[in-house]
Amino acid sequence: MHTTQRKAFSLIELTITIAILAMLTTILAPALSSARKQMRGLSSQANLSTIGQVSAMYALDHEDRIFSFTWRGGEIYKSLKTGKLREASNDQVAAAWQTQNILQRATGRLKGPGNLLAPIARLMYRRWSHLVLADYMGGNVSDPLWADPADTNLLHWQLNPLEYTEADNSFPYGNGGGDLEPGYDNDSNWGPIGIKQLWAFASSYQVVPHAWMEDFENQYRPVSDTTNLFATVFGGAPTVGERRFHEVRFPTMKVHMFEEFDREQTGTPYFAYDHAAPAKLMFDGSINTLQSGLAQSSVSPNDYLFGSKAEWTQHYVPIDTFPIPLGGLGDQTELNMRYRWTLGGLSGIDYPSQLAPARRR
């Protein structure tokens, strides 16, 4: 009778096997990382493409309107929490109330520690216009559709929207912002609870200002000391939320929404760095991934209203927890804001025709 004995690994063979596996891991790791970034980039482009399709549907149902907040100053609205009627003093307050209304209906958070407040300290058009589309789509205000798959902070906040109430939380200015390193945006209006609550319902994608404000009068403008806040040109109350798709003269060459950061590149550059190539939704529904430096120069509305076409540049100032400038906190590198502030507004051009992406059918 014969028995078969299984030959065991010797110590030398095991050591060699482990060494080979370690070497393969070292060789393949960069390729795997690159592939992961590429897949996330494609997923983000797919998000923007879907948003573009829903935006077109919204326009069909709303007299060609580019999605934006629709509540207006001077109008009467009912509070979901108290049932009382109240008059909005201006469009900014009305948009804050509409934001509160959308989020309260979507989440049911009307009472208790998570009661959603009206964020009247901020211009809702700036970062939260997408909530109007979310409401139109059925109210899923925490849909991953609004997040770049590489935006791990936002994805975490979507899953943990009440974390801002905890002592050690990851939300921007979640702990008051008093101990921030120099170089972060230190505006005091980031601190109120009504603003902290909103980060779980933010988006990785920005809407260009002219999609919701006028082109040549009653406008908001950039300010020199921060990339995160806007000011009014004359200090009045600009007309907002009234733009239509038919006002876009060159849809294939005009950016509608864009990734605020190119998260597929080393350092996660802010969109305004010339070498950044964030995904961009054009007004015709196509996706553009060309470098920002290939786009037309930006011009502040404050300048061209008075006949100047001077290039508008400013340095990137991060919000707490957001990617830092490539040169580190406090970096004063001047960046051209490109498609955020294009000369001519919706009638202008962001990417010359020879560079514009072909329309996808």
C-alpha positions as CSV (number, residue, x, y, z in Angstrom):
1,M,0.0,0.0,0.0
2,H,1.4,3.3,-1.0
3,T,0.6,6.6,0.6
4,T,1.1,10.0,-1.0
5,Q,2.8,12.6,1.0
6,R,2.0,16.3,0.3
7,K,5.2,18.3,0.0
8,A,5.1,21.3,2.3
9,F,6.5,24.7,1.5
10,S,10.0,25.2,2.8
11,L,10.9,28.4,4.6
12,I,13.0,29.5,1.7
13,E,10.2,28.9,-0.8
14,L,7.7,30.8,1.4
15,T,10.1,33.7,1.7
16,I,10.6,33.9,-2.1
17,T,6.8,33.7,-2.6
18,I,6.2,36.6,-0.2
19,A,9.0,38.6,-1.8
20,I,7.5,38.1,-5.3
21,L,4.0,39.1,-4.1
22,A,5.4,42.2,-2.4
23,M,7.3,43.1,-5.6
24,L,4.1,42.6,-7.7
25,T,2.1,44.8,-5.3
26,T,4.7,47.5,-5.6
27,I,4.7,47.3,-9.4
28,L,0.9,47.1,-9.8
29,A,-0.1,49.7,-7.1
30,P,0.4,52.8,-9.2
31,A,-1.5,51.2,-12.1
32,L,-4.3,50.2,-9.8
33,S,-4.4,53.6,-8.3
34,S,-4.5,55.2,-11.7
35,A,-7.3,52.8,-12.8
36,R,-9.3,53.7,-9.7
37,K,-9.0,57.4,-10.4
38,Q,-10.0,56.9,-14.0
39,M,-13.1,55.0,-13.0
40,R,-14.1,57.6,-10.5
41,G,-13.5,60.3,-13.1
42,L,-15.8,58.4,-15.6
43,S,-18.4,58.0,-12.8
44,S,-18.3,61.7,-12.1
45,Q,-18.8,62.5,-15.8
46,A,-21.7,60.1,-15.8
47,N,-23.2,62.1,-12.8
48,L,-22.9,65.4,-14.7
49,S,-24.4,63.8,-17.8
50,T,-27.4,62.6,-15.8
51,I,-27.8,66.0,-14.2
52,G,-27.7,67.6,-17.7
53,Q,-30.6,65.3,-18.8
54,V,-32.7,66.1,-15.8
55,S,-31.9,69.8,-16.3
56,A,-33.3,69.6,-19.8
57,M,-36.4,67.8,-18.5
58,Y,-36.9,70.5,-15.9
59,A,-36.6,73.2,-18.6
60,L,-39.3,71.5,-20.6
61,D,-41.6,71.5,-17.6
62,H,-40.8,75.1,-16.6
63,E,-41.0,77.3,-19.7
64,D,-37.3,76.8,-20.7
65,R,-36.1,77.9,-17.3
66,I,-32.5,77.0,-16.2
67,F,-33.0,75.3,-12.8
68,S,-32.7,77.7,-9.9
69,F,-34.6,78.8,-6.8
70,T,-38.0,80.1,-7.6
71,W,-39.2,81.7,-4.4
72,R,-39.1,85.5,-4.6
73,G,-38.8,88.4,-2.3
74,G,-42.1,90.2,-1.5
75,E,-44.0,86.9,-1.8
76,I,-45.8,85.1,1.1
77,Y,-44.8,81.6,2.1
78,K,-46.0,79.2,4.8
79,S,-43.6,77.8,7.4
80,L,-43.8,74.0,7.5
81,K,-42.8,74.0,11.2
82,T,-45.2,76.7,12.5
83,G,-47.8,76.9,9.8
84,K,-47.4,80.7,9.9
85,L,-47.4,82.9,6.8
86,R,-44.3,85.1,6.3
87,E,-43.2,87.5,3.7
88,A,-39.7,87.2,2.2
89,S,-37.8,90.5,2.4
90,N,-35.7,89.8,-0.7
91,D,-34.7,87.0,-3.1
92,Q,-31.8,85.8,-0.9
93,V,-34.1,85.2,2.1
94,A,-36.7,83.6,-0.2
95,A,-34.1,81.2,-1.5
96,A,-33.0,80.3,2.1
97,W,-36.6,79.6,3.0
98,Q,-37.1,77.5,-0.2
99,T,-33.9,75.5,0.7
100,Q,-35.3,74.9,4.2
101,N,-38.6,73.8,2.8
102,I,-37.1,71.4,0.3
103,L,-34.8,69.8,3.0
104,Q,-37.6,69.6,5.6
105,R,-39.9,67.9,3.2
106,A,-37.2,65.5,2.1
107,T,-35.9,64.6,5.6
108,G,-38.8,65.3,8.0
109,R,-36.4,67.2,10.2
110,L,-38.7,69.9,11.7
111,K,-38.1,69.4,15.4
112,G,-35.4,68.4,17.8
113,P,-31.6,68.8,17.6
114,G,-31.7,68.2,13.8
115,N,-34.3,70.8,13.1
116,L,-33.3,72.3,9.8
117,L,-33.0,76.1,10.0
118,A,-33.2,78.7,7.3
119,P,-29.6,79.5,6.1
120,I,-30.2,83.2,5.5
121,A,-26.5,84.1,6.1
122,R,-25.5,82.7,2.7
123,L,-26.5,83.0,-0.9
124,M,-28.1,79.7,-1.7
125,Y,-27.7,80.1,-5.5
126,R,-23.9,79.8,-5.0
127,R,-23.7,76.2,-3.8
128,W,-27.1,74.7,-3.4
129,S,-29.1,75.4,-6.7
130,H,-29.0,71.7,-7.4
131,L,-31.5,71.1,-4.5
132,V,-34.2,72.5,-6.9
133,L,-33.4,69.6,-9.3
134,A,-33.3,67.1,-6.4
135,D,-36.7,68.3,-5.4
136,Y,-37.9,68.0,-9.0
137,M,-36.5,64.4,-9.1
138,G,-38.5,63.3,-6.1
139,G,-36.6,64.8,-3.2
140,N,-33.5,62.6,-2.7
141,V,-31.3,65.4,-1.5
142,S,-28.5,63.1,-0.4
143,D,-28.3,61.2,-3.7
144,P,-24.6,60.2,-4.6
145,L,-25.5,61.8,-8.0
146,W,-24.5,65.1,-6.5
147,A,-21.1,63.9,-5.3
148,D,-18.0,63.3,-7.2
149,P,-17.1,59.6,-6.3
150,A,-13.7,60.9,-5.2
151,D,-15.2,63.5,-2.9
152,T,-15.0,61.3,0.2
153,N,-15.9,64.1,2.6
154,L,-19.2,64.8,1.0
155,L,-20.1,61.1,0.7
156,H,-19.4,60.7,4.4
157,W,-21.5,63.7,5.3
158,Q,-24.4,62.4,3.2
159,L,-24.4,59.2,5.2
160,N,-23.9,61.0,8.5
161,P,-25.9,64.3,8.2
162,L,-26.2,64.8,12.0
163,E,-22.5,64.4,12.8
164,Y,-22.2,68.2,13.0
165,T,-23.9,68.0,16.4
166,E,-21.0,65.9,17.8
167,A,-18.0,67.5,19.5
168,D,-15.4,66.0,17.2
169,N,-16.9,66.1,13.8
170,S,-15.6,66.3,10.2
171,F,-17.9,69.1,9.0
172,P,-16.5,72.4,7.8
173,Y,-16.3,74.8,10.7
174,G,-18.0,72.0,12.7
175,N,-16.1,73.0,15.9
176,G,-16.5,76.7,15.5
177,G,-13.4,77.4,13.3
178,G,-11.6,79.3,16.0
179,D,-8.5,77.1,15.8
180,L,-8.1,77.1,12.0
181,E,-4.7,77.3,10.5
182,P,-4.1,80.7,8.7
183,G,-5.0,80.4,5.1
184,Y,-8.5,79.0,5.4
185,D,-11.6,81.1,4.7
186,N,-12.3,82.7,8.1
187,D,-15.6,84.4,7.3
188,S,-17.7,84.2,10.5
189,N,-20.9,83.3,8.6
190,W,-19.6,79.8,8.0
191,G,-20.1,79.0,11.7
192,P,-23.9,79.2,12.3
193,I,-25.7,75.9,12.7
194,G,-28.0,76.6,9.7
195,I,-25.0,76.6,7.5
196,K,-23.2,73.6,9.0
197,Q,-26.4,71.6,8.5
198,L,-26.2,72.2,4.7
199,W,-22.9,70.5,4.0
200,A,-24.6,67.0,4.0
201,F,-26.7,68.3,1.1
202,A,-24.0,70.1,-0.9
203,S,-22.7,69.1,-4.3
204,S,-19.2,68.6,-5.7
205,Y,-20.5,70.4,-8.8
206,Q,-20.7,74.2,-9.2
207,V,-23.3,76.1,-11.3
208,V,-21.8,79.0,-13.2
209,P,-23.2,82.3,-11.7
210,H,-24.7,83.5,-15.0
211,A,-27.0,80.4,-15.0
212,W,-28.9,82.2,-12.2
213,M,-28.1,85.9,-12.4
214,E,-28.3,88.6,-15.1
215,D,-25.6,89.2,-17.7
216,F,-25.2,92.9,-17.7
217,E,-27.0,94.5,-14.8
218,N,-28.2,93.7,-11.3
219,Q,-25.3,91.2,-10.9
220,Y,-23.2,89.6,-8.3
221,R,-19.4,89.8,-8.7
222,P,-16.3,88.0,-7.3
223,V,-14.4,89.5,-4.4
224,S,-10.7,89.6,-4.2
225,D,-10.0,88.0,-0.8
226,T,-12.0,84.8,-1.1
227,T,-13.1,82.5,-3.9
228,N,-16.1,81.3,-1.9
229,L,-18.2,84.5,-1.6
230,F,-19.8,86.9,-4.0
231,A,-20.8,90.6,-3.6
232,T,-23.3,92.7,-5.4
233,V,-22.0,95.1,-8.1
234,F,-23.9,98.2,-6.8
235,G,-24.9,97.0,-3.4
236,G,-28.5,96.5,-4.5
237,A,-30.6,93.4,-4.9
238,P,-29.8,91.6,-8.2
239,T,-32.4,89.8,-10.2
240,V,-31.8,86.1,-9.8
241,G,-33.3,82.8,-11.0
242,E,-34.9,84.0,-14.2
243,R,-32.5,82.7,-16.9
244,R,-33.7,80.6,-19.8
245,F,-31.9,78.1,-22.0
246,H,-32.7,80.0,-25.2
247,E,-30.5,82.9,-23.8
248,V,-27.4,80.7,-24.2
249,R,-26.0,81.7,-27.6
250,F,-23.3,79.0,-28.0
251,P,-24.5,75.9,-26.0
252,T,-21.6,73.7,-27.1
253,M,-19.0,76.2,-25.9
254,K,-20.6,77.4,-22.7
255,V,-20.1,75.7,-19.3
256,H,-23.2,75.1,-17.2
257,M,-21.7,73.1,-14.2
258,F,-18.2,72.0,-13.3
259,E,-16.3,69.9,-10.7
260,E,-15.0,72.4,-8.2
261,F,-11.8,70.3,-7.9
262,D,-9.9,68.0,-10.3
263,R,-9.8,65.1,-8.0
264,E,-8.2,62.8,-10.5
265,Q,-4.9,64.8,-10.5
266,T,-2.1,64.9,-8.0
267,G,-2.8,67.5,-5.3
268,T,-6.6,67.8,-6.2
269,P,-6.2,71.1,-7.9
270,Y,-8.9,73.8,-7.7
271,F,-10.6,74.1,-11.0
272,A,-8.9,77.4,-11.8
273,Y,-5.4,76.1,-12.1
274,D,-4.5,76.1,-15.8
275,H,-3.5,72.4,-15.8
276,A,-6.7,71.3,-14.0
277,A,-9.1,69.3,-16.2
278,P,-12.3,68.9,-14.2
279,A,-15.4,67.4,-15.8
280,K,-17.7,70.1,-17.1
281,L,-21.3,69.9,-18.2
282,M,-21.9,72.1,-21.2
283,F,-25.3,73.8,-21.9
284,D,-25.9,71.4,-24.8
285,G,-25.6,68.4,-22.4
286,S,-22.1,67.3,-23.6
287,I,-19.2,66.7,-21.2
288,N,-16.0,68.6,-21.5
289,T,-12.7,67.5,-19.8
290,L,-10.4,70.0,-21.4
291,Q,-7.8,71.8,-19.3
292,S,-9.1,75.0,-17.7
293,G,-6.2,77.0,-19.2
294,L,-7.6,76.4,-22.7
295,A,-10.8,78.3,-21.8
296,Q,-11.3,82.0,-22.3
297,S,-10.1,84.4,-19.6
298,S,-12.5,85.5,-16.9
299,V,-13.7,89.1,-16.5
300,S,-15.4,90.4,-13.4
301,P,-18.9,91.8,-14.1
302,N,-17.9,94.8,-12.0
303,D,-15.3,95.6,-14.6
304,Y,-17.0,95.0,-17.9
305,L,-20.1,97.0,-16.8
306,F,-17.7,100.0,-16.9
307,G,-16.1,99.1,-20.2
308,S,-13.1,97.1,-19.0
309,K,-12.3,93.6,-20.2
310,A,-9.4,93.2,-17.8
311,E,-8.5,89.6,-16.8
312,W,-9.9,88.6,-13.4
313,T,-7.6,86.6,-11.2
314,Q,-7.5,85.8,-7.5
315,H,-5.8,83.3,-5.2
316,Y,-7.7,80.2,-4.1
317,V,-8.8,80.3,-0.4
318,P,-10.1,76.9,0.9
319,I,-13.1,76.3,3.1
320,D,-12.2,74.3,6.2
321,T,-11.8,70.6,5.3
322,F,-11.6,71.4,1.5
323,P,-8.4,70.7,-0.5
324,I,-5.6,73.2,0.1
325,P,-3.9,75.2,-2.6
326,L,-1.1,73.4,-4.5
327,G,1.5,75.7,-2.8
328,G,0.1,75.2,0.7
329,L,-2.1,77.2,2.9
330,G,-1.8,80.9,2.3
331,D,-0.5,80.4,-1.3
332,Q,-0.9,83.7,-3.1
333,T,-0.7,82.3,-6.7
334,E,-3.1,84.3,-8.9
335,L,-5.6,82.1,-10.7
336,N,-7.7,82.9,-13.7
337,M,-11.3,82.1,-12.8
338,R,-12.1,81.1,-16.5
339,Y,-15.6,79.8,-17.1
340,R,-16.9,80.9,-13.7
341,W,-16.9,84.6,-14.8
342,T,-16.9,84.7,-18.6
343,L,-17.2,87.9,-20.5
344,G,-20.7,88.3,-21.8
345,G,-22.4,85.9,-19.4
346,L,-24.7,83.4,-21.1
347,S,-24.1,85.0,-24.5
348,G,-20.4,84.5,-24.1
349,I,-18.0,81.7,-25.0
350,D,-15.9,79.6,-22.6
351,Y,-14.1,77.2,-25.0
352,P,-13.4,78.3,-28.6
353,S,-15.3,76.3,-31.3
354,Q,-12.3,74.3,-32.4
355,L,-11.9,73.0,-28.8
356,A,-15.6,72.4,-28.0
357,P,-16.6,68.8,-27.4
358,A,-18.8,67.1,-30.0
359,R,-22.4,66.8,-28.8
360,R,-23.2,63.3,-27.7
361,R,-26.3,61.7,-29.2
